[in-house]
Amino acid sequence: MATETQPTVGMTVYAEDGTEIGRIRGFDEDGFFVTTREGLAGMSIEHERAGHEFGEAELMWRCSNCGEMGDIEAIPDSCPNCGAEREQLYYWTED
């Protein structure tokens, strides 16, 4: 009997055939976002904007429950604003 694992930020996800897709970088009401890059840069959308003139963005965390944001270097165990669990926090780029 297979056990299901709850997806979390940073978890590696695979296609049905076992091919690695990438790591989860965040969640929204439709599912999760996956990155194929390594390190903090991989958790941002900066690589998706390469070659475009959009200006600079700052990588932060954001609560999917209340929208609270904070410094990426200090991701809390729960949202300091609403108390949502860490699984509700995801990586966010702020212009």
Secondary structure, 3 states (H helix, E strand, C coil): CCCCCCCCCCCEEECCCCCEEEEEEEEECCEEEEECCCHHHHCCCHHHHCCCCCCCCEEEEEECCCCCEEEHHHCCCECCCCCCEHHHEEEEEEC
